[in-house]
Amino acid sequence: MGEAATKPNPTEDRLATLSMPENGWADAARKAALARVREMGLPGRRDEYWKFTRPDTLVQADAPQAALFHNEEGPLFGEMDRLKIVFVDGVFDPKQSDDLTLSGVRIDRLADSADIHWASDLYGALEANGHYVPRPLAALNTAYATDGVLIHVTGKAEKPINFIYLHENETSDAILHHVVKLDPGAELTLLETGPAAARFNKCMEVDVADTANFHHVRAQGRDHERRAATHIFARLGTESVFKTFTLTVNGRLTRNECVVELTGDDAVAHVAGACVGDGDFHHDDTVFVTHDALRCESRQVFKKVLRNGAVGVFQGKILVKEGAQKTDGYQISQSLLLDDDSQFLAKPELEIYADDVACSHGSTSGAIDEEALFYLRSRGVPANVATDLLTLAFLAEAVEEIENETLRDALVERLQGWLERHRG
């Protein structure tokens, strides 16, 4: 008899296309992450946490499908004083970036850091602890990330840092890993903008020490064909604050995962997002917040506007561990479906092992408010403009999670522009 046929192994096929960088201090973390990938296997359609989103194009060994460029939008936050760090198809571009010197902040490149480094205790550590459910794409990132930024914040950063992801190669396949460490009392605002690559796998680990404040605002847009899997892992100390907001307006497939651990008393974590999708658009927000301390607050606020067959997914969980009394956990996910072809798939979860808590979750899906639309129309507002106004009002609760008014106004303006360009 002939030799038995070898069964296909998608995980090993994908790993065979990648080369692990040599980072010295990060080598042990990379090898441990690779072991996690092989143990878990890359996600497939039967995996519980991928039941609403097909991971095929995110894990395939073949080169990603070409993503074409759409440059009708100008640079976001262009009028703001910020330190710009630019990546082109996943590679740091020093010519387009600012000098990496900022008072109260140390900034290094992952690709340049070959010796013993302060990030050695963090790189891959929060990701490794975040596998309450398997997150193999995050482990793959830790193992094979080719570039990224390591930020150590020792005081109050005098201005925001802006990661700008530019996309030039239509079939680029980028893997970036960032580490952010905030010392006690430190403060940082981090911005992320741009499409990045045809296929993008990004991981960011954020360690927020006692009384520190971290604010994160991200805008994903421009390239209609982009496919992306992003991961944020955060750990919060006593009286610390972590707030993140993501706006997504384009992309064929986007999966944003956020895993937050509140480990210090009186910590605050807000995770919010808004997306507007048209046509062949699939957007998945998957969030896991763990309360493991006293009197902590968490909020999850997600709004999705979908039309012409677009699909939105929300999977959000609040886990309250034994002893995490006085927890205040809030979760809301809502969709506005502008036609009968679009879908919103939601899986909200609460798991509570403490008896003195205030936790709630809700998920709704519906059409445009006909009475409100009639009211606007009766006062001379054209139908498409009235629909846009009601859409912006629907998204407002999520957008208002951004504390900085300048950032908030810039994203509302971007949303208005997108809605105007996509009016029926």
Buried (B, 14 or more C-beta within 10 A) or exposed (E): EEEEEEEEEBBEBBBEEBEBBEBEBBEEBBEBBBEBBBEBBBBBEEBEBBEBBEBBBBBBEEEBBEBEBBEEBEEBBEEBEBBBBBBBBBBBEEEEBBEBEBEBBBBBBBBEBEEEBBBBEBBBBBBBBBBEBBBBBBBBBBBBBBBBBBBBBBBBBEBBBBBBBBBEBBBBBBBBBBBBBBBBBBBBBBBBBBBBBBBBBBBBBBBBBBBBBBBBBBBBBBBBBBBBBBBBBBBBBBBBBBBBBBBBBBBBBBBBBBBBBBBBBBBBBBBBBBBBBBBBBBBBBBBBBBBBBBBBBBBBBBBBBBBBBBBBBBBBBBBBBEEBBBBBBBBBBBBBBBEEEBBBBBBBEBEBEBEEBEBEBEBEBEEBBEEEBEEBBEEEBEEEBBBBBBBBEBBEBBBEBBBBEEBBEBBBEBBBBBBEEBEE
